[in-house]
């Protein structure tokens, strides 16, 4: 499971889509691994959704849980540390 580095500045309109494309492969790997261990595909997806909901709540309550302290709420201000000059505009 490899997550590619961000290639767009925080303000880039396609940044969210690029992140989704990057994590999709990792999520598919988790599903495939779980199904080979006897878990059903939908059962695994449902479990992943619940885990993500719980993580969203936990991170919203205590942003110190993240190393970079980035807010996971998409409607909040972007983390300026992700807006480096080498990124695509």
Steps between C-alpha positions, in 0.01 A plus 500: 500500500665819382351845531636747247615843610265790436566660162268799530493806722227508763307755295506290178144406391598136429683436827206316661457276196873426489491399867200273438681333209808451717323337794264291286770246418587456866135456588457241223803315640339494846174365355683232299704395803192485722308286250786250482474475879130412489335841533236595244558792264198703615569404861852640464382817325239556773766451767733744324222761482432465872869523584530813285199658674656426838836639391333816368333551839820430691709735286235771519510483880878488531702622204817410690440141387646599163874550465457793264192628688313539171127540544312215331192712448501592130313823568772639728800708405769296321827424675749757360791259561368298204524798264864467396654675195590175318140385482301548184287815498 
